[in-house]
Amino acid sequence: MKTRREFLRSTMLGASTAWTVPMFVEHTFADLHLGARNLATQAVTGKDDTILVVLQLAGGNDGLNTLVPFADDAYHRARPRLAKKEKQLIKLSDQLGLNSSLPFLGSLYKEGNLGIVQGVGYPNPNRSHFVSTSIWETADTTNRSNTGWIGRYFDKACPGSDPTVGISLNKTQPESFGALKNPGVCLSSPELYRWIHGGGEKAQADEFFASLNAPEDVDHPVDGASIDMPAGGKTGGIQGEDNLAFLERVAMDARVSSAKILELAAKYRTKVTYDGTPIARSLNMVSRLIAGGLPTRVYYVSHGGFDTHNQQINSHDRLLGQLDGALKSFFTDLKAQGNDRRVVLMTFSEFGRRVSENASAGTDHGRASCLFVAGGNVKGGLYGKQPSLTDLDSGDLKHNVDFRGVYASVLEDWLKTSSKPVLRGEFQKLGIIG
């Protein structure tokens, strides 16, 4: 048997424009199109579903230079070149401040719409990009699960949903979307970005449609991050599917994810300016799909490059600045649509960095870190405890919040479903969503 990649390139997928989409998908989009024909944005009613946006900071974000314990002398001793001073920060308390590259998140925090979870991690942490990402994506600390936590949510809480119940704007389907029945759909991002910034002209749209009907390399790193993923590593599909089933599903997804989705996205013309960065373009597309009326419950986007082993100080600040600018445009856009209270956005990264800087003015793979939960229905503030910088585990921060507690909060208090069957256990919620 040929490899999956060769199999796809040499068979029917190249002609998937002729693929017959199941009628329930056609009917779904026909209804959406009819309902949105004269609307620039989707009307907000009590019947509208809530939406979760999951934003991956790929490569291992340095939590200590994101949420900075500037008053701790141990921080400055451990990082003589990388440490941030109080005057360089957005001060949140007498002990902590946000990196100054995050002014929008700082304003969200002051408005009460940003929750910052400190000391997030899991028992027996792993410093491998591939293994730790898989643990976060599957919510399985043994790294044995064949399905992802979001895919299990789709299976258990969204039976009968069409493929757009989840949309990933990623090179490959995230492992978190792995499911028994419905793993959502994946949109290829570079052509999508070009289409958005070209204003949606027909030639560019046609190019985008064609690109969606071409297979992606399954072992491509995420946004340039240094990911130690073996070729053919795990991605989010349907558990146990063979090459033919994979072909059939991807061909259908490519068809579903092209003209129909893009037609809905084209209905909304934002007045908000987005930067030209990949993360800003991805969030631009998410805002268009929300405005266009898709029934999607979970969107997944990635912002890579956080594997900052060398000369971190400028690159990390730049990456955080790109994140902040993209989130400012996104939430401003949602508010203009009237959809800002329908959306909660959660960040995650596979691990944090070591407490001490290395000889290359960077930081190496660590363990516990921080994450953000943002939105109009978020109860802003600090959650968890800032980990000790002197009581360490082999040079790493000790976690005090299990990341599955954050997932439980999002599942139960936002997506309104029981978290126990999805996470395969009970985890303490944070009360972060009102």
ZINOR-V311926 format. One record per residue. SS is DSSP state (@ for helix, = for strand, . for the rest). PHI is phi in degrees with one decimal (999 if undefined). PSI is psi as a letter, one per 30 degrees, with the letter a starting at -180 (999 if undefined). Layout:
[[SS | PHI | PSI] [SS | PHI | PSI]]
//
This chain:
[[. | 999 | k] [. | -65.1 | l] [. | -66.0 | l] [@ | -57.4 | e] [@ | -64.9 | e] [@ | -63.5 | e] [@ | -58.0 | e] [@ | -66.7 | e] [@ | -72.0 | f] [. | -108.1 | g] [. | -126.3 | b] [@ | -67.4 | f] [@ | -60.5 | e] [@ | -62.4 | f] [@ | -110.9 | g] [@ | -71.7 | f] [@ | -63.2 | f] [@ | -96.4 | g] [. | -64.3 | k] [. | -89.7 | j] [. | -80.3 | k] [. | -52.7 | k] [@ | -62.6 | e] [@ | -65.4 | f] [@ | -70.9 | e] [@ | -58.2 | e] [@ | -64.7 | e] [@ | -58.8 | e] [@ | -70.3 | e] [@ | -62.3 | e] [@ | -65.3 | e] [@ | -62.2 | e] [@ | -62.5 | e] [@ | -62.9 | e] [@ | -71.1 | f] [@ | -101.9 | g] [. | -53.6 | e] [. | -107.6 | g] [. | -113.7 | k] [. | -78.0 | e] [. | -134.6 | l] [. | -79.1 | k] [. | -67.1 | k] [. | -92.0 | k] [. | -133.1 | l] [. | -64.0 | f] [. | -86.6 | f] [. | -69.7 | k] [. | -77.6 | l] [. | -75.4 | l] [= | -128.9 | k] [= | -111.8 | k] [= | -111.5 | k] [= | -102.2 | k] [= | -119.1 | j] [= | -86.1 | k] [= | -98.0 | j] [= | -79.8 | k] [. | 116.3 | f] [. | 100.4 | i] [. | -71.2 | k] [. | -77.3 | j] [@ | -65.4 | e] [@ | -70.0 | f] [@ | -102.3 | g] [. | -99.6 | e] [= | -109.2 | j] [= | -100.2 | k] [. | -83.9 | i] [. | -64.2 | f] [. | -85.2 | f] [. | -93.7 | j] [@ | -61.7 | e] [@ | -63.0 | e] [@ | -63.8 | e] [@ | -71.1 | e] [@ | -66.7 | e] [@ | -75.5 | f] [. | -134.4 | i] [. | -61.2 | f] [. | -99.4 | f] [. | -97.4 | f] [. | -63.1 | k] [. | -94.6 | k] [. | -90.7 | l] [@ | -54.5 | e] [@ | -70.0 | f] [@ | -92.7 | g] [= | -119.4 | l] [= | -93.3 | j] [= | -70.6 | k] [. | -104.4 | f] [. | -157.2 | a] [. | -72.7 | f] [. | -115.6 | f] [. | -126.0 | k] [= | -147.3 | l] [= | -83.0 | k] [= | -51.2 | k] [. | -66.4 | f] [. | -77.4 | g] [. | -119.1 | h] [@ | -64.2 | e] [@ | -66.7 | e] [@ | -63.3 | e] [@ | -62.0 | e] [@ | -69.2 | e] [@ | -60.8 | e] [@ | -62.0 | e] [@ | -67.2 | f] [@ | -81.8 | f] [. | 87.4 | g] [. | -116.3 | g] [= | -130.6 | k] [= | -99.7 | k] [= | -114.7 | j] [= | -98.1 | k] [= | -94.1 | l] [= | 60.0 | h] [= | -85.8 | k] [= | -175.0 | a] [. | -157.6 | l] [. | -63.3 | k] [. | 49.9 | h] [. | -65.9 | l] [. | -119.8 | k] [. | -93.8 | g] [. | -78.9 | k] [@ | -53.8 | e] [@ | -63.4 | e] [@ | -67.1 | e] [@ | -68.3 | e] [@ | -60.4 | e] [@ | -60.8 | e] [@ | -63.0 | e] [@ | -64.3 | e] [@ | -72.1 | e] [@ | -97.7 | f] [. | 58.0 | h] [. | -129.9 | j] [. | -72.6 | f] [. | -84.4 | f] [. | 57.1 | h] [. | -117.9 | f] [. | -73.5 | k] [. | -96.4 | g] [. | -129.3 | l] [. | -99.6 | l] [@ | -67.1 | e] [@ | -74.4 | e] [@ | -59.3 | e] [@ | -67.3 | e] [@ | -62.2 | e] [@ | -57.7 | e] [@ | -63.1 | e] [@ | -89.7 | e] [@ | -112.1 | f] [. | -128.6 | h] [. | -64.5 | k] [. | 79.9 | g] [. | -71.2 | l] [. | -75.9 | l] [@ | -56.9 | f] [@ | -82.4 | g] [@ | -58.8 | e] [= | -135.3 | k] [= | -129.2 | k] [= | -109.3 | k] [= | -102.7 | i] [. | -140.9 | l] [. | -63.5 | e] [. | -132.7 | l] [. | -63.7 | k] [. | -65.6 | k] [@ | -61.5 | f] [@ | -63.4 | f] [@ | -85.2 | f] [. | -55.7 | k] [= | -144.1 | l] [. | -79.3 | e] [. | -125.4 | e] [. | -131.1 | j] [. | -90.8 | g] [. | 72.7 | a] [= | -127.3 | l] [= | -126.0 | k] [. | -104.2 | k] [. | -74.0 | k] [@ | -86.0 | e] [@ | -59.2 | e] [@ | -68.4 | e] [@ | -61.5 | e] [@ | -61.0 | e] [@ | -62.5 | e] [@ | -64.4 | e] [@ | -59.8 | e] [@ | -77.5 | f] [. | -91.4 | g] [. | 82.4 | g] [. | 81.8 | g] [. | -60.4 | l] [@ | -59.3 | e] [@ | -62.0 | e] [@ | -70.5 | e] [@ | -63.1 | e] [@ | -62.2 | e] [@ | -62.5 | e] [@ | -62.7 | e] [@ | -57.5 | e] [@ | -62.8 | e] [@ | -66.4 | e] [@ | -68.3 | f] [. | -91.3 | g] [. | -110.3 | k] [. | -70.5 | l] [. | -104.2 | l] [. | -71.6 | k] [. | -74.6 | f] [. | -107.3 | g] [. | -77.9 | k] [. | -63.4 | l] [. | -84.3 | j] [. | 49.4 | h] [. | 81.0 | g] [. | -68.7 | l] [. | -81.0 | j] [. | -108.1 | k] [. | -85.2 | i] [. | -96.9 | k] [. | -67.2 | l] [. | -56.2 | k] [. | 76.5 | g] [. | -63.0 | l] [. | -66.1 | k] [. | -131.9 | l] [. | -85.7 | j] [. | -131.6 | a] [= | -94.5 | k] [. | -55.9 | k] [. | 81.2 | g] [. | -73.9 | k] [. | -91.5 | a] [@ | -60.1 | e] [@ | -66.2 | e] [@ | -62.9 | e] [@ | -61.1 | e] [@ | -57.7 | e] [@ | -62.0 | e] [@ | -68.8 | e] [@ | -63.5 | e] [@ | -63.0 | e] [@ | -66.1 | e] [@ | -59.7 | e] [@ | -61.1 | e] [@ | -68.1 | e] [@ | -62.9 | e] [. | -89.2 | g] [. | -107.3 | c] [@ | -61.7 | e] [@ | -62.4 | e] [@ | -65.6 | e] [@ | -65.5 | e] [@ | -63.0 | e] [@ | -67.8 | e] [@ | -62.1 | e] [. | -71.0 | f] [. | -70.8 | f] [. | -105.1 | k] [. | -113.2 | j] [. | -75.5 | l] [. | -98.1 | f] [. | -85.3 | k] [. | -88.5 | k] [. | -104.5 | k] [. | -67.4 | l] [. | -89.5 | g] [. | -75.2 | l] [@ | -55.9 | e] [@ | -68.7 | e] [@ | -65.6 | e] [@ | -66.3 | e] [@ | -62.7 | e] [@ | -69.7 | f] [@ | -58.9 | e] [@ | -64.4 | e] [@ | -59.9 | e] [@ | -63.6 | e] [@ | -64.8 | e] [@ | -69.1 | e] [@ | -64.0 | e] [@ | -64.1 | e] [@ | -72.0 | f] [. | 100.6 | g] [. | -63.2 | k] [. | -85.5 | g] [. | -61.9 | k] [. | -96.1 | e] [= | -133.9 | k] [= | -109.6 | k] [= | -129.8 | k] [= | -132.2 | l] [= | -133.1 | k] [= | -126.8 | j] [= | -103.3 | l] [. | 106.3 | g] [. | -86.0 | g] [. | -85.6 | i] [. | -92.6 | i] [. | -75.2 | f] [. | -127.4 | k] [. | 45.1 | h] [@ | -70.7 | e] [@ | -56.7 | e] [@ | -81.3 | e] [@ | -67.4 | e] [@ | -67.4 | e] [@ | -60.3 | e] [@ | -63.5 | e] [@ | -63.7 | e] [@ | -65.4 | e] [@ | -63.9 | e] [@ | -63.0 | e] [@ | -60.5 | e] [@ | -63.4 | e] [@ | -63.8 | e] [@ | -66.0 | e] [@ | -68.2 | e] [@ | -61.2 | e] [@ | -63.1 | e] [@ | -62.6 | e] [@ | -71.4 | e] [@ | -64.4 | e] [@ | -63.6 | e] [@ | -59.5 | e] [@ | -65.4 | e] [@ | -63.7 | e] [@ | -74.0 | f] [. | 85.5 | g] [. | -108.6 | g] [@ | -64.4 | e] [@ | -88.4 | g] [@ | -91.7 | f] [= | -119.8 | k] [= | -120.0 | k] [= | -114.7 | k] [= | -125.0 | k] [= | -96.0 | l] [= | -154.6 | l] [. | -141.8 | l] [. | -63.7 | f] [. | -168.2 | l] [. | -94.0 | a] [= | -118.0 | l] [. | -60.6 | l] [. | -66.8 | e] [. | -87.2 | k] [. | -69.9 | l] [. | -97.9 | a] [. | -69.3 | f] [. | -99.3 | g] [. | 58.0 | h] [. | -132.6 | a] [. | -135.5 | k] [. | -99.2 | l] [= | -56.9 | k] [. | -122.8 | b] [. | -134.2 | c] [. | -66.2 | l] [= | -153.1 | a] [= | -124.5 | l] [= | -143.4 | l] [= | -114.2 | k] [= | -128.2 | k] [= | -129.5 | k] [= | 153.9 | l] [. | -64.8 | f] [. | -106.0 | g] [= | -87.2 | k] [. | -87.3 | j] [. | -65.4 | l] [= | 139.9 | a] [= | -95.5 | k] [= | -123.9 | k] [. | 75.5 | a] [. | -120.5 | k] [. | -66.1 | j] [. | -62.4 | l] [. | -64.3 | k] [. | -96.0 | f] [. | -116.2 | f] [. | -92.7 | i] [. | -111.4 | l] [= | -113.5 | j] [. | 53.2 | h] [. | 85.5 | g] [= | -113.6 | l] [. | -68.0 | k] [. | -89.8 | k] [. | -77.9 | l] [. | -128.4 | f] [= | -127.4 | k] [= | -76.0 | k] [@ | -58.0 | f] [@ | -69.8 | f] [@ | -68.6 | e] [@ | -66.5 | e] [@ | -59.8 | e] [@ | -60.8 | e] [@ | -62.7 | e] [@ | -67.7 | e] [@ | -64.3 | e] [@ | -81.9 | e] [@ | -90.6 | f] [. | -116.0 | e] [. | -85.8 | f] [. | 57.9 | h] [. | -138.9 | l] [. | -66.6 | k] [. | -85.2 | f] [@ | -59.8 | e] [@ | -69.6 | f] [@ | -78.5 | e] [@ | -92.3 | f] [. | 59.1 | h] [. | 165.9 | l] [. | -104.8 | k] [. | -133.5 | k] [. | -67.6 | k] [. | -75.4 | l] [. | -101.1 | f] [. | 69.6 | h] [. | -86.2 | f] [= | -117.2 | k] [. | -85.4 | 999]]
//
